[in-house]
Amino acid sequence: MFIANKLFKLSVFFGIVILFLVVYFGYLFFEPYLTQDIITIEIVNKERFGSEPSKYLIFTPDEVFLNENNYYHEKKNADEIYPMFTRGNKYKVKVVGTYWPSMNRLRNIVKILEINGVPVKQEPIKID
C-alpha cells in the first residue's frame, strides 16, 4: 500500500537521481588521485581534435591518449606540451583517467617527464 503511493515513487526516483549525481561528480573530483599513473609510450601519430582549441589526440601502438586542458585534472598546458611530441620518440608521461574505447573515454596526458630517457624541465608559465 505504501509502495503504491505516487509521491513515494517520485521521492525514490529523485533520491536515486541525486545519489547518481553525487557519485558521478565525486568521481570527477577524485579521478586525478585515483587513476594517476606514470607510463612509457612511443608516439605513432598526433592530431588536433577537430577545430577545438587545446584538444589533441596522441596515438601509440597500444592506446590513444588525449592532451587537453581539464579543470578536474588541474591541467592548463596542452598547447605547450603538444609540440614536444614527435613520431618515433619514447616518452615517460604522467597520465590521468581511464581508457574505455567503446565509450570514447581516453586518458589525459598531464605532464611529460622524459623524452628518450632525458628528463624534461618544464618552466612555469610567465604572464607578462
C-alpha positions in Angstrom: 0.0 0.0 0.0 2.8 2.4 0.9 4.8 1.5 -2.3 1.7 2.1 -4.5 1.7 5.8 -3.4 2.8 8.0 -6.4 4.5 10.5 -4.1 6.6 7.7 -2.7 7.6 6.5 -6.1 8.6 10.1 -7.1 10.6 10.5 -4.0 12.5 7.3 -4.6 13.2 8.3 -8.2 14.6 11.7 -7.2 16.6 10.1 -4.4 18.3 7.7 -7.0 19.0 10.6 -9.4 20.6 12.7 -6.6 22.6 9.7 -5.4 23.8 9.1 -9.0 24.8 12.8 -9.4 26.7 12.8 -6.1 28.7 9.6 -7.1 29.4 11.0 -10.6 30.7 14.4 -9.5 32.6 12.8 -6.6 34.4 10.6 -9.1 35.2 13.6 -11.3 36.7 15.4 -8.3 38.8 12.4 -7.1 39.7 11.0 -10.5 43.2 12.6 -10.6 44.1 11.0 -7.3 42.5 7.6 -8.0 43.7 7.0 -11.6 47.1 8.8 -11.9 49.8 6.7 -13.5 53.3 7.1 -14.9 53.9 5.2 -18.1 56.3 5.0 -21.1 54.8 5.5 -24.5 56.1 5.6 -28.1 54.3 8.1 -30.4 52.9 6.7 -33.7 50.9 9.8 -34.7 49.4 13.0 -33.3 46.4 15.1 -34.4 44.4 18.1 -33.4 40.9 17.1 -32.3 38.7 18.8 -34.9 38.6 22.6 -34.6 38.5 22.6 -30.8 41.2 24.7 -29.1 43.7 23.0 -26.8 42.5 19.5 -27.6 44.8 16.9 -29.2 44.9 13.2 -29.8 48.2 11.3 -29.2 48.4 7.8 -30.9 50.5 4.9 -29.6 50.6 1.3 -30.7 48.5 0.2 -27.7 46.3 3.2 -26.8 45.0 6.6 -27.9 45.6 9.4 -25.4 44.1 12.8 -25.1 46.0 16.0 -24.5 43.6 18.7 -23.3 43.2 21.3 -20.7 41.0 20.0 -17.9 39.8 21.7 -14.7 39.4 18.5 -12.8 42.9 17.2 -13.8 44.4 20.6 -12.9 45.9 20.8 -16.4 46.4 24.0 -18.3 49.4 23.3 -20.6 48.0 21.3 -23.5 49.2 23.9 -26.1 52.7 23.9 -24.6 53.4 20.2 -24.5 51.8 19.2 -27.8 54.7 20.5 -29.9 57.1 18.4 -27.8 55.5 15.1 -29.2 57.4 13.7 -32.2 56.7 10.5 -34.0 59.0 7.6 -33.1 60.2 9.1 -29.8 59.7 7.4 -26.5 58.2 9.5 -23.6 57.7 8.9 -19.9 54.5 10.7 -19.1 52.1 11.2 -16.3 48.5 10.3 -17.3 45.2 10.6 -15.5 41.9 8.9 -16.3 40.7 5.6 -17.6 40.7 4.1 -21.1 37.3 2.9 -22.3 37.5 2.9 -26.1 33.8 1.9 -26.5 32.7 5.0 -24.5 35.2 7.4 -26.1 36.9 7.8 -22.7 40.6 8.5 -23.1 43.4 9.0 -20.6 44.7 12.6 -20.5 48.5 13.2 -20.7 49.1 15.7 -17.8 52.9 16.0 -17.9 55.9 14.9 -19.9 58.7 13.6 -17.6 61.3 12.3 -20.0 61.9 12.3 -23.8 64.0 9.3 -25.0 65.4 9.0 -21.4 66.3 12.6 -21.0 64.4 14.4 -18.2 62.3 17.4 -19.3 62.3 20.6 -17.2 59.0 22.3 -17.6 59.2 26.0 -16.8 56.2 27.7 -15.1 54.1 29.9 -17.4 55.2 33.5 -17.4 52.5 36.1 -17.5 53.6 39.5 -18.8 
